[in-house]
Amino acid sequence: MSGSTHTVTNQPPPLVGHDVFATDRVLTEGLARHLDPGLGDEVRAELTVLGRAAGSAQAREWGRLADVHPPVLRTHDPAGHRIDEVDFHPAWHRLVGKGVSAGLTAAWSRPAGQLRRAAAFLVWAQVEAGHLGPLSTTHAAVPALRAEPDLAALWEPLLTSTVYDFGLRPAARKAGALLGMALAEKQGGSDVRSAATRAEPLAEDGTYALTGHKWFCSAPMSDGFLVLAQAGAGPTCFLVPRVLADGARNPFAIQRLKDKLGDRSDATAEVEFDGTWARRVGDEGSGANLLLDAVAAARLDRVLGSAALMRQAVAQAVHHCAYREAFGVPLADQPLMRNVLADLAVESEAATTLALRLAAAQDGAAGGDERERAFLRLAVPTAKYWVTKRCTPLVAEALECLGGNGYVEESVLPRLLRAAPADSVREGAGNVQALDVLRALQREPGAFDAFLLEVGKARGADHRLDAAVRGLLGELGDLDAVEARARRLAERIALVLQGSLLVRYAPAEVADAFCAARLGGDGGAAFGTLPHTLGLAGIVERARPVE
């Protein structure tokens, strides 16, 4: 239609054609803070290439297509043979392939691998969140496989490869492989120790036949899976390949794909094992403990995923409001909208800053730093609890900044909103994380000592932070009904940790806003309730996705 009534004005341009990495000041500063200067040029060059790809119109179209064309299960071939395969849209393969080539499964084989992977994850997850599922489980599985050196010798080079080699073939015939996880069952959920799947030993040492079901199986077209099953000595971890060494298909019946709220591009399945061949990983009965490092890595990915969604939502909101006018004034320059945008930006910055600190700690722990390992024991479930909880309300508020446009699929915000709750649910929902925080406090005193050393680096820099630390110590001194207060404690630990990081590293106006609203009580329950006397304009400008 070309009539005079259809002149389009006051519509912001789409946010495409930009460098997602370079336009994120919080990410670029955080990377420089934690990265060995000798690696700086190499890592920045990698992330610049990835950032430009993530901000391209092509990548955004891949994300859209992968979301609107969800995977399709094919249980049988035309002749009636059981095949149990899942078809994905070509856009999904392009997204996964780009993620693999960018090193999102290669952290364990590179210097500063956790930090550089975290930065890449924060960039690439902003394109589309669902396809990162198999990349996350593949990354998280590596520490568990190292319990069996011969398995690790075969599988780790494939899992950390930068080649995406899709298709069901024996692992030895592939240039790269992906690994999924099948842990939860109908009766147990997060209580993986209650697994009913049975493991019967076979003649060959370390091999078993599995019989049972899994209620949630991630990435069902992966080359192999970490599975928990009951062996003679209790819950045990197993590696289940989809295809055996001789090329035969391992019994692996996909009953159905879950019809999920968000992350619809990725497949999550219910599967049945019936005499399925498996190789034991670790000793019998050690399964739950063996998977602790894998679970911690996966939980950090949930923090990274939420931080990435938050950043993309804030970038979209600030971009829109910088161009959209009301009553002749850009929305971003109007006092109330500026307050909303600044509040969102502060929350996003706190999430990204914490996520990068955890990734750097992972590198330290991998290098033998026991203090960093102790810090992670408390900080990871704390961050997983709090950051993922904050993601959904932030994305909803960012959507509202676009008004009716935000409620329309083309704006991208509805897809972000559907994806937002997923990270809070996966790897243990809120109560699981809060109770794990309690366990770390009660059973591992070194974890809280490491936390206090971390937040103590900001001592005296802000009176509200200092008061919050004293209040937290008072709370921890009272163990009455402590389980019922687990969420409250986890929240306070998270806020103190985020506040200490922002006071040390963020611009003064960002740290001031966070400490005022999150620690000092000078803010409301909704976004947009920061004290109006703060430097809100500078906070909004810092969050704007421009170089």
C-alpha positions in Angstrom: 0.0 0.0 0.0 1.5 3.4 -1.0 -1.2 5.9 -0.2 -0.6 9.0 1.9 -2.3 7.5 4.9 0.5 4.9 5.2 3.5 7.1 5.8 5.6 5.5 8.5 7.1 7.8 11.0 8.4 7.6 14.6 9.3 3.9 14.3 12.8 3.0 15.5 15.1 1.2 13.1 15.7 -2.5 13.8 18.6 -3.3 16.1 20.8 -5.1 13.5 24.1 -4.6 11.8 26.0 -3.9 15.0 28.7 -5.7 17.0 27.0 -7.3 20.0 30.4 -7.7 21.8 31.9 -4.2 21.2 28.7 -2.4 22.0 28.4 -4.1 25.4 30.6 -2.0 27.7 30.0 -4.2 30.7 31.2 -7.3 28.9 34.2 -5.7 27.3 35.3 -4.1 30.5 34.7 -7.3 32.5 36.7 -9.4 30.0 39.6 -7.0 30.2 39.5 -7.1 34.0 39.9 -10.8 34.3 41.8 -11.8 31.2 45.5 -12.3 31.0 46.8 -9.3 29.0 48.9 -11.6 26.9 45.6 -13.2 25.5 43.8 -9.9 25.1 44.3 -9.3 21.4 43.5 -12.9 20.4 40.3 -13.2 22.5 39.0 -9.7 21.5 39.5 -10.6 17.8 37.5 -13.8 18.3 34.7 -12.0 20.1 34.6 -9.2 17.5 34.0 -11.7 14.7 31.3 -13.4 16.8 29.8 -10.1 18.0 29.4 -8.9 14.4 27.8 -12.2 13.4 25.5 -12.1 16.4 24.3 -8.6 15.4 23.8 -9.4 11.8 20.5 -9.6 10.0 21.3 -13.1 8.9 21.9 -14.5 12.4 18.7 -12.8 13.7 16.8 -14.5 10.9 18.3 -17.8 11.8 17.1 -17.3 15.4 13.6 -16.5 14.1 13.4 -19.5 11.8 14.7 -21.9 14.4 12.1 -20.7 16.9 9.1 -20.8 14.5 10.1 -24.2 13.1 10.5 -26.4 16.2 12.1 -29.9 15.9 10.0 -32.8 14.7 10.3 -36.4 16.0 10.4 -39.3 13.6 10.1 -42.6 15.5 10.0 -44.9 12.5 11.2 -44.9 8.9 8.7 -45.6 6.0 9.2 -49.3 6.3 8.3 -49.3 10.0 11.8 -49.7 11.4 12.4 -47.8 14.7 14.8 -44.9 14.0 14.1 -42.4 16.8 15.5 -39.3 15.1 14.7 -35.6 15.5 14.7 -33.3 12.5 15.8 -29.7 13.0 15.4 -26.7 10.8 18.6 -25.8 8.8 18.7 -22.5 10.8 19.1 -24.4 14.0 22.1 -26.3 12.5 23.7 -23.0 11.4 23.3 -21.6 14.9 24.8 -24.7 16.6 27.6 -24.9 14.1 28.5 -21.2 14.7 28.5 -21.8 18.4 30.7 -24.9 18.1 33.2 -23.1 15.8 33.2 -20.1 18.3 34.5 -22.4 21.0 31.4 -22.8 23.1 32.3 -26.4 23.8 36.1 -25.9 23.8 36.6 -24.2 27.2 38.5 -27.2 28.7 41.2 -27.2 26.1 42.2 -23.5 25.9 44.0 -21.0 28.2 41.5 -18.9 30.1 38.9 -21.2 28.5 36.1 -20.6 31.0 36.3 -16.8 30.8 36.6 -16.6 27.0 33.8 -19.2 26.6 31.6 -17.2 29.0 32.1 -14.0 27.0 31.2 -15.9 23.8 28.2 -17.4 25.4 27.0 -14.0 26.5 27.3 -12.8 23.0 25.9 -15.7 21.0 23.0 -16.5 23.4 21.5 -13.1 22.4 20.7 -14.4 19.0 18.5 -17.3 20.1 18.7 -19.3 23.4 17.3 -22.7 22.6 20.2 -24.0 20.4 22.6 -23.5 23.2 21.2 -26.5 25.1 23.4 -29.2 23.5 26.4 -26.9 23.6 25.9 -26.4 27.4 25.5 -30.1 28.2 28.5 -31.0 26.0 30.6 -28.4 27.9 29.4 -29.6 31.3 30.0 -33.3 30.7 33.7 -33.1 30.2 34.7 -33.0 34.0 32.6 -36.2 34.6 34.2 -38.1 31.8 37.7 -37.4 33.1 36.9 -39.9 35.9 37.5 -42.6 33.2 40.8 -41.7 31.4 40.2 -44.1 28.5 36.7 -42.7 27.9 38.1 -39.1 28.1 40.9 -40.0 25.7 38.3 -40.9 23.0 35.5 -38.4 23.8 37.1 -35.2 25.1 38.9 -34.3 21.8 35.5 -34.7 20.1 33.5 -32.8 22.7 36.0 -29.9 22.7 36.3 -29.8 18.9 35.4 -26.7 17.0 33.9 -28.8 14.2 30.1 -29.4 14.1 29.6 -32.9 12.7 25.9 -33.7 13.0 24.6 -37.2 12.3 24.3 -40.5 14.1 27.6 -42.4 13.5 30.1 -44.1 15.8 32.1 -41.5 17.8 35.4 -42.7 16.4 34.3 -41.8 12.9 33.4 -38.2 13.7 35.3 -34.9 13.7 33.3 -33.5 16.6 30.6 -34.7 19.0 27.9 -33.4 21.3 26.7 -34.9 24.5 23.3 -34.7 26.2 22.1 -35.6 29.7 19.3 -37.9 30.9 19.1 -37.7 34.7 15.5 -36.8 35.9 12.7 -39.4 36.0 9.0 -39.1 36.5 9.1 -39.9 40.2 12.2 -38.0 41.1 12.7 -34.7 39.3 15.7 -33.0 40.9 16.1 -36.0 43.4 18.3 -37.9 40.9 19.3 -40.3 43.7 15.9 -41.8 43.4 16.5 -43.0 39.9 14.6 -46.2 39.1 16.5 -47.0 35.9 18.4 -50.3 36.4 21.9 -51.1 35.3 22.9 -54.8 35.0 26.6 -55.6 34.5 27.6 -57.3 31.2 30.5 -59.6 30.6 32.9 -56.9 29.6 34.3 -55.0 32.5 32.7 -51.6 33.0 29.8 -52.2 30.6 26.1 -52.5 31.6 22.7 -52.9 30.1 20.2 -50.2 31.2 16.5 -50.6 31.5 14.2 -47.8 32.5 13.0 -44.3 31.5 14.1 -40.7 31.6 11.4 -38.0 31.9 13.7 -35.2 30.7 16.5 -36.0 28.2 18.3 -33.0 26.8 19.5 -32.8 23.2 18.3 -36.3 22.1 20.2 -36.2 18.8 23.5 -36.0 20.6 26.2 -38.6 20.0 26.1 -39.7 23.6 24.5 -39.1 27.0 25.4 -39.0 30.6 22.8 -41.1 32.4 22.2 -42.0 36.1 21.0 -45.5 36.9 20.9 -47.8 39.9 23.8 -50.3 39.9 24.6 -52.7 42.7 26.2 -50.1 44.9 23.7 -47.3 44.2 23.2 -44.4 41.8 26.0 -44.6 39.1 26.9 -42.5 36.2 27.0 -44.0 32.7 27.9 -42.9 29.2 25.3 -44.1 26.7 26.3 -43.7 23.0 23.5 -43.3 20.4 25.5 -45.5 18.0 27.7 -48.4 19.0 31.3 -48.9 17.8 30.1 -51.4 15.1 27.6 -48.9 13.7 24.5 -50.5 15.2 21.9 -48.2 16.9 21.9 -48.5 20.7 18.3 -49.0 22.0 17.1 -45.5 22.7 13.4 -45.0 22.2 12.3 -41.4 22.1 8.7 -41.5 23.3 7.8 -37.9 22.6 9.2 -34.4 22.6 8.2 -31.9 25.3 5.9 -29.1 24.2 7.8 -26.3 26.0 6.9 -22.7 26.9 10.1 -21.3 25.4 13.4 -22.4 23.8 11.2 -24.2 21.3 14.1 -24.6 18.8 15.7 -27.2 21.0 14.4 -30.7 21.6 13.8 -32.1 25.1 12.6 -35.7 25.1 11.2 -38.5 27.1 13.2 -41.7 26.4 13.1 -45.4 27.2 16.1 -47.7 27.7 15.6 -51.4 27.1 18.8 -53.4 27.3 20.7 -50.2 26.3 24.5 -50.6 26.2 26.3 -48.3 28.6 29.8 -47.7 29.9 30.2 -46.9 33.6 31.8 -43.6 34.5 33.5 -43.7 37.9 32.8 -46.3 40.6 29.4 -47.8 41.3 27.5 -45.7 43.7 29.5 -42.5 43.0 27.1 -41.1 40.3 25.6 -38.2 42.2 29.0 -37.0 43.5 30.7 -37.5 40.2 28.3 -35.2 38.5 28.9 -32.3 40.9 31.4 -30.5 38.7 29.2 -31.1 35.7 26.2 -29.7 37.5 28.2 -26.6 38.6 29.3 -26.0 35.0 25.7 -26.3 33.8 24.4 -24.0 36.6 26.9 -21.3 35.6 25.6 -21.6 32.0 22.1 -20.9 33.4 23.5 -17.7 34.9 25.2 -16.8 31.7 22.0 -17.6 29.7 19.9 -15.3 31.9 22.5 -12.5 31.8 22.5 -12.7 28.0 18.7 -12.6 27.8 18.7 -9.6 30.2 21.4 -7.8 28.1 19.5 -8.3 24.9 16.2 -7.2 26.5 17.8 -4.0 27.8 19.6 -3.3 24.5 16.3 -3.6 22.7 14.5 -1.4 25.2 17.2 1.3 25.3 17.6 1.3 21.5 13.8 1.7 21.0 13.5 4.5 23.5 16.5 6.4 22.0 14.6 6.7 18.7 10.9 6.7 19.7 9.5 10.1 20.6 6.4 11.1 22.6 5.3 14.7 22.6 8.4 15.6 20.6 10.9 14.2 23.1 12.7 10.8 22.9 11.4 8.4 25.4 14.8 7.8 26.8 15.1 11.5 27.7 11.8 11.5 29.6 12.3 11.3 33.4 10.1 8.3 34.2 11.2 6.2 31.3 14.8 7.1 32.0 14.3 5.7 35.5 12.9 2.5 34.2 15.7 2.0 31.7 18.4 2.9 34.2 16.9 0.4 36.7 16.9 -2.3 34.0 20.5 -1.5 33.0 21.7 -1.7 36.6 20.2 -5.1 37.0 21.7 -6.3 33.8 25.1 -5.0 34.6 25.0 -6.7 38.0 24.2 -10.0 36.4 26.9 -9.8 33.7 29.5 -8.7 36.2 28.8 -11.6 38.5 28.7 -14.1 35.7 32.1 -13.1 34.5 33.6 -13.2 38.0 32.3 -16.8 38.3 33.8 -17.7 35.0 37.2 -16.3 36.0 36.9 -18.2 39.3 36.3 -21.4 37.3 39.6 -20.9 35.4 41.3 -20.3 38.8 39.9 -23.4 40.3 40.8 -25.5 37.2 44.4 -24.2 37.8 44.4 -25.5 41.4 43.3 -22.4 43.3 41.4 -23.9 46.2 40.1 -20.5 47.4 38.4 -20.0 44.1 37.0 -23.5 44.2 35.6 -22.8 47.7 34.2 -19.4 46.5 32.4 -21.2 43.6 30.8 -23.7 46.0 28.7 -20.9 47.5 28.6 -18.4 44.7 27.4 -20.6 41.9 24.1 -21.8 43.5 23.6 -18.3 44.9 24.0 -16.7 41.5 21.9 -19.4 39.8 19.1 -18.7 42.3 19.1 -15.0 42.1 20.2 -14.0 38.5 17.8 -16.5 36.9 15.0 -15.3 39.2 15.5 -11.7 38.1 15.5 -12.5 34.4 11.8 -12.9 33.8 10.6 -9.7 35.5 13.3 -7.7 33.7 12.4 -9.1 30.3 8.7 -8.4 30.9 9.5 -4.8 31.9 11.8 -4.3 28.9 9.0 -5.6 26.7 6.7 -3.0 28.2 9.2 -0.2 27.2 8.3 -0.9 23.6 4.6 -0.6 24.3 2.4 -2.6 21.9 5.3 -3.1 19.6 7.0 -5.2 22.3 4.0 -7.5 22.5 4.3 -8.4 18.8 6.6 -11.3 17.8 8.6 -9.3 15.3 10.1 -7.3 18.2 12.0 -10.4 19.5 10.8 -9.5 23.1 8.1 -12.2 23.2 10.6 -14.9 22.4 12.9 -13.6 25.1 10.1 -13.6 27.6 9.1 -17.2 26.8 12.7 -18.2 27.2 13.3 -16.3 30.4 11.9 -18.8 33.0 13.8 -21.8 31.6 17.2 -21.1 33.3 15.5 -20.8 36.7 14.0 -24.3 36.3 16.9 -26.2 34.8 19.6 -27.8 36.9 17.4 -27.3 40.0 14.7 -24.7 40.5 14.8 -22.0 43.1 14.2 -24.1 46.2 16.9 -26.5 45.2 19.4 -23.7 44.7 18.5 -22.0 48.0 18.9 -25.3 49.9 22.2 -25.9 48.2 23.3 -22.5 49.5 22.4 -23.6 53.0 24.4 -26.9 52.5 27.4 -24.9 51.4 27.2 -22.7 54.5 26.6 -25.5 56.9 29.0 -28.2 55.6 31.8 -26.2 53.9 33.0 -23.3 56.1 35.7 -22.5 53.6 33.1 -21.5 51.1 31.7 -18.7 53.3 35.3 -17.6 54.2 36.1 -17.3 50.5 32.9 -15.3 50.0 33.8 -12.9 52.9 37.3 -12.4 51.4 35.7 -11.5 48.1 33.2 -9.0 49.4 35.7 -7.7 51.9 37.7 -6.2 49.0 35.0 -3.5 48.8 34.9 -2.8 52.6 34.6 0.8 53.4 33.7 1.9 49.8 30.0 2.3 50.4 28.2 2.5 53.8 25.1 0.7 52.4 27.2 -2.2 51.3 28.9 -2.4 54.7 25.6 -2.3 56.5 24.3 -5.1 54.2 27.3 -7.3 55.1 26.7 -6.7 58.8 23.0 -7.5 58.4 23.9 -10.7 56.5 26.2 -11.8 59.3 23.4 -11.2 61.8 21.0 -13.3 59.7 23.5 -16.1 59.6 24.1 -16.0 63.3 20.4 -16.9 63.8 19.8 -20.5 62.8 16.1 -20.6 63.9 13.9 -21.9 61.1 16.9 -21.5 58.7 15.5 -23.8 56.0 12.3 -21.6 55.7 14.6 -18.6 55.3 16.9 -20.2 52.7 15.6 -18.0 49.8 15.9 -14.9 51.9 19.5 -15.8 52.7 20.4 -16.7 49.1 19.0 -13.4 48.0 21.0 -11.4 50.5 24.2 -13.2 49.7 23.6 -12.5 46.0 22.9 -8.8 46.5 25.9 -8.3 48.8 28.2 -10.1 46.3 26.8 -8.1 43.3 27.1 -4.9 45.3 30.7 -5.6 46.2 31.6 -6.2 42.6 29.9 -3.1 41.3 31.4 -0.9 44.0 34.8 -2.1 42.9 34.4 -2.2 39.1 31.4 -0.3 37.8 31.1 3.5 37.2 30.1 5.4 40.3 26.6 6.1 39.2 25.9 2.4 38.6 27.2 1.3 41.9 25.4 4.1 43.7 22.1 3.2 42.1 22.5 -0.5 43.0 23.5 0.1 46.6 20.7 2.7 47.0 17.9 0.5 45.6 19.1 -3.1 46.3 21.0 -2.6 49.6 19.9 0.7 51.1 16.1 0.3 50.8 15.7 3.4 48.6 13.9 1.6 45.7 10.6 -0.1 45.1 9.4 -3.6 44.1 9.0 -2.6 40.5 11.6 -1.4 38.0 11.7 2.3 37.6 11.8 3.3 41.3 15.4 4.4 41.6 16.0 7.7 43.5 15.5 10.4 41.0 18.6 12.3 42.1 21.1 9.7 40.8 23.0 9.9 37.5 20.4 8.0 35.6 21.1 9.5 32.1 24.7 8.2 32.3 23.5 4.7 33.3 21.1 4.6 30.3 23.7 5.8 27.8 26.2 3.2 29.1 23.6 0.5 28.3 22.9 1.8 24.8 24.2 -0.7 22.1 26.4 1.7 20.2 30.1 1.8 19.8 
